[in-house]
Amino acid sequence: MDTAHLILLQTNLQWDLQLERLPELGAALLLSLAIGFERQVRGKQAGVRTHALVGLGSALFMLVSKYGFADLLGVHGVSLDPSRVAAQIVSGIGFLGAGIIVFRSDAVRGLTTAASIWLTAAIGMACGGSLFVLAGVVSAAYFLVILMGPLLHRLSHRKGEAEMQIEYRDGHGLLRDIVEVITQRRWRISRLRTGSHRTDPGYVAVFIAAEGGTDPGDLLDAIASVEGVRSVDWAEDDDDNSS
């Protein structure tokens, strides 16, 4: 076989290899989109686009690490370690996650979202490594943790105490209605903090700590039923009182 035919054969093999790796990228994109959508629905600062890019980029890095240097294999004096690229992905995601975490007085915001980005990178790496089962299981576990977290917090919450993160549309006097609902159920507000929503300028996020009542679950449901309230959830210590 002459040199021209050999080069053509190698080129065709490279194209075939790239086309065969598209399912890895597709799986990484779908799973990271799902996680990003959950974050965006909750109004967090890193949503669909950020998570999708992190997952897709991590998968591509893994594929490049595994297959991008195949033409150098067997070259004298060249040694390859595919795990080095994976290690650099972990380090790079650490910087991105750190940029999401915000410290404000006595509160810390963004820990859960930073962790979700870190996890999305791992899922993308797993897809790039063709570990589809592991990637799918971990993605399902993410949603299980996110869904079960508030429920467990609700069950374990001490009677007579309630700390809530509430988001509602600004400019409609809804804070007055929320306070009225709380006081009507014989709760006493001990702390209240408001601020503009991080992603939606037309919304306000308010943290309310109340005490003295008897049924925190009933209080949460009553606030959620106020017209104009977009979301209400138990405050969590690790993410500025919201997941």
Secondary structure, DSSP 8 states (H G I E B T S, - for coil): --HHHHHHHHHHHHHHHHHHTHHHHHHHHHHHHHHHHHHHHTT-SS-HHHHHHHHHHHHHHHHHHHHTTGGGTT-TT----THHHHHHHHHHHHHHHHHH-EEETTEEE-HHHHHHHHHHHHHHHHHHTT-HHHHHHHHHHHHHHHHHHHHHHHHHS-TTEEEEEEEEETTS-HHHHHHHHHHHTT-EEEEEEEEE-SS-TTEEEEEEEEES-S-HHHHHHHHHTSTTEEEEEE--GGGTT--
